Amino acid sequence: MKLFRNPEIRQEILIYIFIYLAGTVAAFMGIGRRGAAAVLMAGAVALLLHLLFIRKRYDKLANISEKLDSILHDDGESLLQDCQEGELAILHTQLNKMVRRMREQAGSLQEDKIFLADALADISHQLKTPLTSLQLLARFLQEEQVSPERRREIARDIITLLGRIDWLVYALLKMSRLDAGTSGMKEEMVPVEDLVGQAYQLVAVSMDLRDIHWKCEIEPGSSFRGDLSWSVEAVGNILKNCMEHSQAGTTIHLKAAQNPLYTEIVIRDEGEGIAPEDLPHLFERFYRGKHNSTESVGIGLSLAQKIITGQNGTIQVKNGTECGAVFTIRFYKTVV
């Protein structure tokens, strides 16, 4: 009998037998044979009932063990079911919590594996295109009849492609830190004026070369709690996107204000706007919209979104009433 393999059960039974025999002897000496027989009979019945209850409990424990083994081997076993009260019911509840947590973690790990595989495929695809172009350009440079003008043109193309690879690696490293939760974002008071000023400096020269104007209106004292350097990265990426979709002579507008709930930054360009089919996917990693240039990697807006949402913020984009795209950023003062 498996029950008696447990040394604690054997020790407990021996103690009960000793107690019952001692009681029987005491009863025999005190009230005679009949009293001793009654005590012995009562002790035997009590011991038998005790063994039955122990056997029933151990059967339940054995059933739990079998189900857990089935769950661990992923045999399609459902969660443990028990509607009774008591210690075993509490054990059932705690094990069910553990099983649910394990299945959630297993599902999350599977999603992470799929995401990692897709990300690696996207990264390899993004790197393959410029690397292939670099190989072709390098072969052109090996030709002896290449003119100096052609060499300079090839050198410019190589510099452009290397810059694209450098930006891709830089952005991917930033996003990997955000995904892993190791970004080290600070929580400090960020003046919007400082944020916008530093973000604008990232694109000021390019905007001037493209003859794109800049108009900025910031409510005095506007600020939020976050990380200045990461926020500059996010807003700079949005300004860069607006600049790339603006024509010469147009203006990029920025307005910022705050209220008791949030600090809002609205960025608007006067470009061709966003295609309706692109709007739901604009912040997806490596997504390139209908009007994107061939040099676009499709990662800047995704990085901006992760930075903003990581600071208790939200970002939305829509087309303007007349033209262009409108990005609305909100940094909330309480958790939303």
N, C-alpha and C positions, 0 to 999 in steps of 0.2 A: 504494500500500500504506500503510494508516494507521500502520503501525509506524514508517515513516520520516518521519512528521510530527513526531516527537519530536526536537528538536535534540540532546538528549543521546545518543540512539541513533545519529544520523548522525555526531556527533563521535567516539563510541566506535568505530564501524565504520571511520572514516578512520584512527584511531590503530592499530587492528588491521591494516588493510591496509598501513599504513606499516611496522609492525613486521615483518609477514610478507615484504614486499618487501625490507626491509633484510636479513632473515635469508636470503632467497633469493640476494641479491647476495653476501652473505658466503659462503654455501655454494658458489656458482659459482666464486668466487675461491679457495676453499680446496680443494674436492674435485671440482669440475667440473660438467658439465651435469647428470649424473644426480643428484648430491646436491642441486643447485639445484632440479631438477624435483621431487624427493621432498619437499623443504622447502616448495616452492610448493603441491604437492598436499596435504600435511598441513595447511598453513595454510588452504587453501581449504575443506577438510573441517571443520576446527575452527571456521572462521568460519561455515560453513553450520549446523553443530550449535548454535553459540552463538545464531545468529539464530532457529533453531527453538525453542530453549528460551525466548528472549526473547519470541518470538511467542506461545508457549503461556501464558507468565505474563501478557502483556498481554491475551490473550483472557479469562483468568480475571478480570483487573481490570475489563475491559469488561463482563463478565457481572455482577460485583458492582455496578458503576455502574448498569447497567440495572435490577437488582433494587432497588437503593436508590431509584432514581427512581420505580419502581412503588410501593414502600412509601410514599414521601413523598406520592404522589398517591392513596394509600389505594385501590389497585386490588385489594385482597385478597391481595397477595403474602405468602407465608409467610416465616418467618425464613430467613436464609441457611443453607445446609447445606454443610458441608465437614468430612470426617473425616481429612484428611491432616495431616501435621505440617509445620512450617516457618513462615516469616514470614507467608505468606498465610493459613495456618490461624489464626495469632494475630490477624491482621487481621479474619478472619471472626468470631472469638470476640468481639473488642472491638466490632465493628459490631453483632453480635447483642445484646450488652449495651445498646448505645446504642438500638437499635430497641425492645427490651423496655422500657427506661426511658421512651422517647418515648411508647410506647403506654400505659404506666401513667399518665404525666402527662396524656395526652389523655383517658384514661378518668376520671382524677380531676377534670380541668377540666370534663368533661361532667357529672359528678356534682355538682360545685359549681354549675354553671349551673342544673341541675334544682333543687338545694336552694335556690338564691337565688330562683328563680322561685316555688317553693312558699312560701318564707319571705315574699316580698313579697305573695303572695296572702293568706297568713294575716294579715300585718300590716295590709293594707288592710281585710280583713274585720273584724279586731279594732277598728280605728279607726273604721270606717264606722258600727258600731252606736251607740257613744256620741255620735259627731258628728251622726247623724240625730236622736237624742234631744235633743241640744242645740239643733238647729234648731227642733224642735217646741216646746221649752220657750221659746225666744226668741220664737216667734210668739205663744205664750200671753201673754207679758209685754207684747206690743204692744196687746193688747186693753184697751180703756178700762174695761170693767166688771169687771176682775179685782180681787178683794178683797185687802186687805193681808195677810190670813192666807194666801190662795192665793199671793200674791207671795213671801212668806217660804218657803212650801213649795217653790215652783219654784226659788227661790234655793238652798235646801238640795240639791235634786236636781242643780242645775247644778254646785254645789261638789263633790258626790259624783262626777259624771261627769268633771269636770276632774281630780279626784284619780285616777280610774281611768286616764285618758289619760296623766297625768304618770307614774304607776307603770309603765304599759306602755312608754312611751318610755325611762324610766330602766332598766328591766329589759332592753329590747332593746339599748340602748347597752352595757350590761354584757356581755351575751351576745355581741355583735359583737366586743368586745375580746377575749373568751375565744376565739372562733372564729378571729380573726385572729392570735392569739398575741401580742397587744400589751398584755396585762393588767398586766404588770409585777409579777407576784406575787413577794413576798419569800420568802426562806428563813431564818427566824429561829425561835428557840425560843418556842413559843406555849403558855403555861400554860392548861390547860383551864378552870380556875376563872375566869380573866379572860375567856376566850372565852364561856363560858356566861353569865357575869354581864352582859356587854355585849349578848349576843343576847336575853337575857330582858328587858332594859330596852326593847327595841324593841316588845315586846308586853305589857309589864306593865300599862299603863293599860287597854288593851283587855280583858285577862283579868280585871282587877278589875271593870270595868263589866259584864262578862258573868257575873260570880260564878264564875269558873273558878279553882281552886286550883293551887298550884305546889309540887312536891316535888322536891328536888334532892339527889343523893348523889354526891359527887366524891371519888375516892381522892386523898389528899394527894400532891402532887408530880406529878400526871399532866400530861403535856405532849407535844408533837410538833413537828416542824419544818414550818413553813408560813408563811402570811400571816394575821395576826390579823384585819385589817379584812375581807378576802375571806371568811374562815371565819365571822366574825360574820354576814355577809350570808347565807351558806348555812344556818347553824343557825337564824338568825332566820326565814328563809323556812319551814323545817320546823316551827318552833314556831307560826308564823302559820297554817300548814295544819292543825296539830293543834287549835289554838284554834277555827278556823272549823268544825271537825267535832265540837266538844265541846258538851255541854249544860251549863246552869247547875248548879252544885253538884258537878260532876265535877272530876277532878284530872289534870294533865299531869305525868308522871313523867320524870325524867332521871337516868341513872346513867352515871358515867364511871370508867374504870379503865385501867390499862396493864399490859403484860407485855413480855417481851423482843422480841416480834415487832411489836406494834402498840399504838396507843392507841385505845380503843373508847368511843364515846358512844352510848348507847341512849336513845331518846326514845319514850315511850308515852303515848297518850291513852286516854280511856275513852268514846270516841264510838261511832258505829254501825259503824265499821270500813270496809273497802274492798271494793267489789263484786268478786267473783272475776274478772269479765271486764275490770275496770279495772287489775288488778295488773300485767299485762305492759306496759301503756302509761302508767303513772303518771308516768314521767320524760320522756315525749315532749313536745316543745314544742307549746304551744297545746292540749294534750289536756285535756279537761274530763270528769271522771268522773261516774258516775251520781248521786252525792250532792252534787256541787258546786253552789254557789249561782250565781245568774244573774250576780253581780258578778265571779265568778272568771274570770281571764284564761287560766289554764292554763300559766303560764310560771315560777312561783316554784320549783317542785320541779325543773324542768329546769335552771334556773339554779343551784340548789343542787348538783345532780349534777355539772355541769360544773366548778364551783368545787372540789368535793371530789376528783374524779378528777384535776383539774389539780394537786393537791398530793399525788400518790401515795397516794390514798385510794380507798375504795369505799363505796357506800351501798346498802343493801338495805331493802326494806319488806315486811312481811307482816301478817296479821291476828293479834291476840293470841289467847291460848287461851280467854279469856272474852269480851272485848270490845275494841273500839278497834283502832288501827293501831300497829305497832311499827317504828320506823326505827332501823336499826343502821348507824352510821358507824364506819369504821376508817381510821386514818391509819397506814400502815406505816412502819417504821423503815428498811427497805431497799426497793429497787425490786422491785415484783411484776409 
